[in-house]
Amino acid sequence: MLLFILFCVNLSFGGGFYHPNDTAQHSDLFKTASEVAGTQATRLETHASGIAVALNRYEEALDYLPIQPEHQTYFLATRTTFNREFAVASAFVHTMLDDFDNEFTTALRAALVKEPELTICVAQRPVGGRTLPGIRPRLEANPECKGTNTNKTLASHMDSDTGLQTAIKEILDLKWPQVSRPETAQAPSGEGSIWIDALAFFEQLDRSTTRRIQKEDAVARDDVLLEEEDSKNPKAREEALQQSRAISKATRSKRTAFAAPILEAIRTYNDKAAKKGLPTYALCPTPMMLGGCTGPQASKEQLNVILTDKRIQKALP
């Protein structure tokens, strides 16, 4: 929900009370603007979050495989484009919210001229004076608010403000920037007649090891992030960046060491399967959301064949 910028007026209690947020709840114009902009913002956030998750999984999958120049190039280009477009979209949303606040605040000031001698007071407060996280509070009339509740009247004045109506329409008519999602299929890693999702394969094969490596990486990065946030020194920030790169390198070493014997077992399996005319397997590090890989994808039954193969199982740590 959008919130008004709070501002204070030094007036007596005689004429009643209002609160910007309470007034907004009674404004049809404010509700419409919030619903339209909120829906757009939610769609953008959901879309961008999905891409961000896919990029993280792409980077993680590449750690398990030998260096893939084509995939590295595609991944870096996709991430760079995403970061640039998301930054533009985020700036747009924040600017739009500021514009909303400014326009509604201006209209509220004009409405207050028509209803003088008011004081700011929240009309309702949580019962007991406190709230519990995640639980919708029960509300009661705020006994500190004296006089007439003028929030509905102020909202009516604002909704009939032609200047506000025009300004909000212009803001809502703005074209929203987009965060693009690439869908170019990439060649899978290794020779195979069908491909399987690389990261999903390793996660299903040995969930405890993949999660352990992931957790160790996250813990190490949390420590570096705290150091970076606590320091405004450019040199310290550069050191934090170097530490982050070192963590990435160490994490990749762990993943490639874990995956190496498994990849060798897959090659052995493929050699024998090819001689028998059976499907052979390649690994696809690219998430389907970012295009997946070229060629046919393995079915669930085919994936289960390679997951349960004795050679693959013996390669596990």
C-alpha positions in Angstrom: 0.0 0.0 0.0 1.1 3.5 -0.7 1.4 5.8 2.3 1.1 9.5 2.6 4.0 11.5 3.7 3.1 12.5 7.2 3.0 16.2 8.0 1.9 18.0 11.1 -0.3 21.1 11.6 -0.3 23.0 14.8 -4.0 23.4 15.4 -6.3 22.8 18.4 -8.5 19.8 19.2 -11.7 21.8 18.8 -12.6 20.9 15.2 -12.0 17.2 15.2 -9.2 14.9 14.0 -7.8 13.1 10.9 -4.8 11.1 9.9 -3.3 10.9 6.4 -3.4 7.1 6.3 -7.0 7.0 7.6 -8.0 9.5 5.0 -6.4 7.4 2.3 -8.5 4.4 3.3 -11.7 6.4 2.6 -10.5 7.9 -0.7 -11.8 6.0 -3.8 -9.2 7.7 -5.9 -6.4 6.6 -3.6 -7.7 3.0 -3.5 -8.0 2.8 -7.3 -4.5 4.2 -7.8 -3.1 1.8 -5.2 -4.7 -1.2 -6.8 -3.6 -0.4 -10.3 0.0 0.5 -9.4 0.2 -2.3 -6.8 -0.9 -4.9 -9.3 1.7 -3.7 -11.8 4.4 -3.7 -9.1 3.5 -7.2 -7.9 3.7 -8.5 -11.4 7.0 -6.9 -12.0 8.4 -8.2 -8.7 7.2 -11.7 -9.3 8.6 -11.8 -12.8 12.0 -10.4 -11.7 12.2 -12.7 -8.7 11.7 -15.7 -11.0 14.5 -14.6 -13.2 16.8 -13.9 -10.3 16.2 -17.4 -8.9 16.8 -18.9 -12.3 20.1 -17.0 -12.6 21.3 -18.2 -9.2 20.5 -21.8 -10.2 22.3 -21.3 -13.5 25.4 -20.1 -11.8 25.2 -22.9 -9.3 24.8 -25.6 -12.0 27.8 -24.3 -13.9 29.9 -24.9 -10.8 29.3 -28.6 -11.1 30.5 -28.9 -14.7 33.8 -28.4 -16.5 34.3 -24.8 -17.7 31.6 -24.1 -20.4 32.7 -20.9 -22.3 29.5 -20.6 -24.3 27.4 -21.0 -21.1 29.6 -18.6 -19.2 29.1 -16.0 -21.9 25.4 -16.5 -22.0 25.0 -16.4 -18.2 27.1 -13.3 -17.8 25.3 -11.4 -20.6 21.9 -12.5 -19.2 22.8 -11.4 -15.6 24.2 -8.1 -16.8 21.0 -7.3 -18.8 18.8 -8.4 -15.9 20.7 -6.2 -13.3 20.5 -3.2 -15.6 16.8 -3.6 -16.4 15.9 -4.3 -12.8 17.7 -1.2 -11.6 15.8 0.9 -14.1 12.5 -0.7 -13.1 13.2 -0.2 -9.4 14.0 3.4 -9.9 10.8 3.9 -11.9 8.7 2.3 -9.1 10.3 4.4 -6.4 9.9 7.6 -8.4 6.3 6.8 -9.1 5.6 6.2 -5.4 7.2 9.6 -4.6 5.0 11.2 -7.2 1.9 9.6 -5.7 2.9 10.8 -2.2 3.5 14.3 -3.4 0.2 14.6 -5.3 -1.9 13.1 -2.5 -0.2 15.2 0.1 -0.8 18.4 -1.9 -4.4 17.5 -2.3 -4.8 16.7 1.4 -3.3 20.1 2.3 -5.9 21.7 0.0 -8.7 19.7 1.6 -7.5 20.7 5.1 -8.1 24.3 4.2 -11.8 23.5 3.8 -11.9 21.7 7.2 -9.9 23.9 9.6 -9.0 23.3 13.2 -8.1 19.7 13.0 -5.4 17.7 14.7 -3.6 14.5 13.6 -4.8 11.4 15.4 -5.0 7.7 14.3 -8.7 6.8 14.5 -8.1 3.2 15.7 -5.4 1.5 17.7 -4.5 -2.2 18.5 -6.4 -3.6 21.4 -4.0 -3.7 24.3 -1.6 -1.3 22.6 0.6 -4.0 21.0 0.6 -6.4 18.1 2.1 -9.8 17.5 4.1 -10.5 14.3 2.0 -12.2 11.6 -1.3 -11.8 13.4 -3.8 -9.2 12.3 -4.5 -7.0 15.4 -7.9 -6.4 16.8 -8.6 -2.7 16.7 -10.5 -0.3 19.0 -11.4 3.4 18.8 -8.5 5.5 19.9 -9.6 7.4 23.0 -6.9 10.0 22.4 -8.8 11.3 19.3 -11.1 14.2 20.3 -13.9 15.7 18.3 -15.3 14.7 15.0 -13.6 12.1 12.7 -13.2 14.0 9.5 -11.3 11.4 7.4 -14.3 10.6 5.2 -15.0 14.3 4.6 -11.4 15.0 3.7 -11.3 12.0 1.4 -14.4 13.3 -0.4 -12.8 16.7 -0.9 -9.7 15.0 -2.4 -11.6 12.7 -4.7 -13.4 15.7 -6.2 -10.0 17.6 -6.7 -9.7 17.8 -10.5 -6.0 18.6 -10.2 -5.4 15.4 -8.3 -7.5 13.3 -10.7 -5.5 14.6 -13.7 -2.1 14.0 -11.9 -3.0 10.5 -10.9 -4.2 9.6 -14.4 -1.0 10.8 -15.9 1.1 8.8 -13.4 -1.0 5.6 -14.0 -0.7 6.1 -17.8 3.1 6.0 -17.7 4.6 3.0 -19.5 6.3 0.7 -17.1 9.9 -0.5 -17.9 10.2 -4.2 -18.6 12.6 -6.8 -17.3 13.2 -9.1 -20.2 13.5 -12.9 -20.0 15.9 -14.5 -22.5 14.6 -17.8 -24.0 17.5 -18.9 -26.2 18.1 -22.6 -25.8 21.8 -23.5 -25.2 23.7 -26.6 -26.2 23.9 -29.1 -23.3 27.2 -30.1 -21.7 28.6 -33.4 -22.9 27.6 -35.8 -25.6 24.1 -37.3 -25.3 21.0 -38.1 -27.2 18.8 -36.6 -24.4 19.6 -34.0 -21.7 18.8 -33.7 -18.0 18.7 -30.6 -15.8 22.2 -30.5 -14.3 21.4 -28.9 -11.0 18.3 -30.9 -10.4 20.2 -34.1 -11.2 22.9 -33.4 -8.6 20.4 -32.3 -6.0 18.4 -35.5 -6.4 21.4 -37.7 -6.5 22.9 -36.4 -3.3 20.8 -33.8 -1.6 22.8 -33.7 1.6 26.1 -32.9 -0.1 24.6 -30.2 -2.4 22.8 -28.6 0.5 26.0 -28.7 2.7 28.0 -26.9 0.0 25.3 -24.4 -0.5 25.0 -23.7 3.2 28.7 -23.3 3.7 28.8 -20.8 0.8 25.9 -18.8 2.3 27.4 -18.6 5.8 30.7 -17.4 4.4 29.0 -14.7 2.3 27.0 -13.6 5.3 30.2 -12.8 7.2 31.6 -10.9 4.3 28.4 -9.0 3.8 28.4 -7.9 7.5 32.0 -6.6 7.2 31.0 -4.7 4.0 27.9 -3.1 5.6 29.9 -2.1 8.7 32.6 -0.3 6.7 32.4 2.8 4.6 36.0 2.5 3.7 36.5 2.0 -0.1 39.5 -0.2 0.6 37.6 -2.4 3.0 34.8 -2.7 0.4 37.3 -3.8 -2.2 38.7 -6.4 0.3 35.2 -7.7 0.8 34.7 -8.0 -2.9 37.9 -10.0 -3.2 36.8 -12.2 -0.3 33.5 -12.8 -2.1 35.3 -13.9 -5.2 37.5 -16.2 -3.2 34.4 -17.7 -1.7 32.9 -18.3 -5.2 36.2 -20.0 -6.2 36.2 -22.2 -3.1 32.6 -23.2 -3.6 33.2 -24.1 -7.3 36.1 -26.2 -6.2 33.9 -28.1 -3.8 31.2 -28.7 -6.4 33.5 -29.7 -9.2 35.4 -32.1 -6.9 32.0 -33.7 -5.9 30.8 -33.9 -9.5 34.0 -35.1 -11.2 33.7 -38.9 -10.4 29.9 -38.7 -11.2 30.6 -37.1 -14.6 33.1 -39.8 -15.3 30.5 -42.5 -14.4 28.1 -40.8 -16.8 30.7 -41.0 -19.6 31.2 -44.7 -18.9 27.5 -45.3 -18.9 27.0 -43.4 -22.1 29.8 -45.5 -23.9 28.1 -48.7 -23.0 24.5 -47.4 -23.6 25.5 -46.2 -27.1 26.7 -49.6 -28.1 23.4 -51.1 -27.1 21.4 -48.4 -28.9 20.1 -46.9 -25.6 19.6 -43.2 -24.8 22.8 -41.4 -23.7 22.8 -38.4 -21.3 24.0 -34.8 -21.5 23.7 -32.3 -18.7 21.9 -28.9 -19.2 22.9 -26.1 -16.8 20.5 -23.6 -18.2 17.2 -23.4 -16.4 14.1 -23.8 -18.5 13.0 -20.3 -17.5 16.1 -19.0 -19.3 15.7 -21.2 -22.4 16.8 -24.6 -21.3 18.9 -26.6 -23.8 18.6 -27.8 -27.4 17.5 -31.3 -28.2 15.1 -33.6 -26.4 14.8 -33.5 -22.6 14.9 -36.8 -20.7 11.6 -38.0 -19.3 11.1 -38.8 -15.6 11.6 -42.4 -16.3 14.8 -41.8 -18.2 16.1 -39.5 -15.5 15.4 -42.2 -12.9 17.5 -44.7 -15.0 20.6 -42.6 -14.7 20.0 -41.6 -11.1 19.8 -45.3 -10.0 22.6 -46.6 -12.2 25.1 -48.6 -10.1 28.1 -46.7 -11.6 26.6 -43.4 -10.6 25.8 -44.6 -7.1 29.3 -45.9 -6.6 30.7 -42.4 -7.6 29.0 -40.7 -4.7 31.2 -39.7 -1.7 
